[in-house]
Amino acid sequence: MLMKIELDSPLDMHLHLRDGNMMRLVAPLSARYFSGAVIMPNLVPPVNSLEKLLAYKQRLTEALYSYDFHLYMTLFFQNYTEEELLRARSHIIGIKLYPAGVTTNSANGVANILQAETTLKIMEELAIPLLVHGETHGFVMDREQEFLDIYRDLAIRFPKLKISMEHITTAAALKLLDEFENLYATVTLQHLLITLDDVAGGLLRPHLFCKPIAKRPEDRDALQQAALSGHPKLMFGSDSAPHPVHAKEACGCAAGVFTAPIALPMLAELFERHHALDHLQAFISDNAHRIYGLPRQAKTVSLIRQEMTIPQKYAGFGERVVPMNAKQTISWSYED
Amino acid sequence: MLMKIELDSPLDMHLHLRDGNMMRLVAPLSARYFSGAVIMPNLVPPVNSLEKLLAYKQRLTEALYSYDFHLYMTLFFQNYTEEELLRARSHIIGIKLYPAGVTTNSANGVANILQAETTLKIMEELAIPLLVHGETHGFVMDREQEFLDIYRDLAIRFPKLKISMEHITTAAALKLLDEFENLYATVTLQHLLITLDDVAGGLLRPHLFCKPIAKRPEDRDALQQAALSGHPKLMFGSDSAPHPVHAKEACGCAAGVFTAPIALPMLAELFERHHALDHLQAFISDNAHRIYGLPRQAKTVSLIRQEMTIPQKYAGFGERVVPMNAKQTISWSYED
């Protein structure tokens, strides 16, 4: 029996497409399988002006070839004037805030959020969502949990500001998600599948090393339960973050798991295993469209229940990236 | 002003010297700076008979050249007869038990310990110490703490058995150490210095990856406090565990930190920074001599307060090993 699912307009709500040759390699790998993605602005230097954003979008567009793929652009958070935000508004889906710009710990975080208050207030008025990498600079296993007070503070101070807790990894973050109407969240593929045991419980596995770091089994289980039940405020965001092999299998290995081209079949495998395929469409598309009020693209991606072996690497333009679970066989694949 | 300390008969109470070419490379690196070491039996196949042990000791002796270095040999734990243990007794300092032979969790652990009861009883009668790698197969951050119940059980069932909790990493293990007279412990250099943050808080650092994995800041602080105060039941055991570079900077990185040739100056630096140099002799030698009733070798190792840069690697016999903190400069060095 052939088992097949057609995903309607799948979105990746948190994606790193890099720049230059790495962008040329990975952008089409997302564009082939998703109808759009939220593009993170953490280039060097960061995407922190409309001019930079439009130029980056142009480079991305050229890298996409003929793929039909919507680029939901983001600005890098800093203090912006109302004029700047008015000009940028129609070009962005939100503004991404990184903790270095906010906080070294909870107390400073709040102090710095006060410094950012004017910009956040304008964003609230202009209905520009805030996307946050919510980690303090504390002990690596505690960073997200320590940041929850800052999320709470933001949610209370800016009740009309749409705040997305990006790539959440803990049961505690899920709990907070349900406490405030204006909080939303994305979760990655890897945080639905692995714990710190997979990264460092046996051999150390650099290709599973990411930030926030994978947490405890009870955290992974809570995230799974929320995604598999189609939690209406939880969206898929791969945080797919390619690094060249030499930066991963090295003396100091960069954080980031590359999942974009294999995320959908791996999600299908996970959702099917838990008899939750009914909720995959909500997780991969409907929730995000509703939360952000996005128009639906006329793009479907078909998956079939047929084994696929994940490639050992993706290479091109002089770049080489190893995906999560390279060389492993999974039970779903793309139809094409 | 020249600052110098002379360590009297320093011992490394937990050392992996491997076999073959790696042994030829690393054995002299320990022998040069220590008066003796407890040699772990986890070769492939393990050192689980007197014949294998004597043959291994012979290979080690040949690898030591003319260094004056006492090899305190251990057998790999399994069920042994009284006759076997009587024959082995004068050749070993103890028997090393690995958790795979004991437990997959606390409950099974106790069951399996009952299976091992006869051997443990004979060891108790013959005054052969038990050295234990105390980790369950649970979540990587919990493995040692989960094993504490097994230590407690062993300490109660075999009150005359000398039990060494090897390479402890948690404040909880230290607490248990003080509860039972027949419990002792070793601690490594790296667990006195680092936390999981150093392994995975920034870039992932394979050369700091070891088992048990480095824990939380409060654990590291408790271990430091015990070592720096000269806790009478705590001994230095480096767990120095060389792996070839290709097994460390790899897609799946082997656990083990190589510290033997730089442990003493790094310990001097740590103890001096905390104004605890007075207690270094107890930690590095006196406690172990007293606990195991060892004869004192007439060997001193002199350290001077003079900067030394840790080598990028140690190489020879076709092997190449990267030490902890390679290329970093420390404030103490050997006098030679």
Interface residues (C-beta under 8 A of the other chain):
Chain A: F139 V140 M141 T195 L196 D197 V199 A200 G201 G202 L203 L204 R205 P206 H207 F209 I213 R216 P217 E249 A250 C251 G252 C253 A254 A255 V322
Chain B: F139 V140 M141 T195 L196 D197 V199 A200 G201 G202 L203 L204 R205 P206 H207 F209 I213 R216 P217 E249 A250 C251 G252 C253 A254 A255 V322
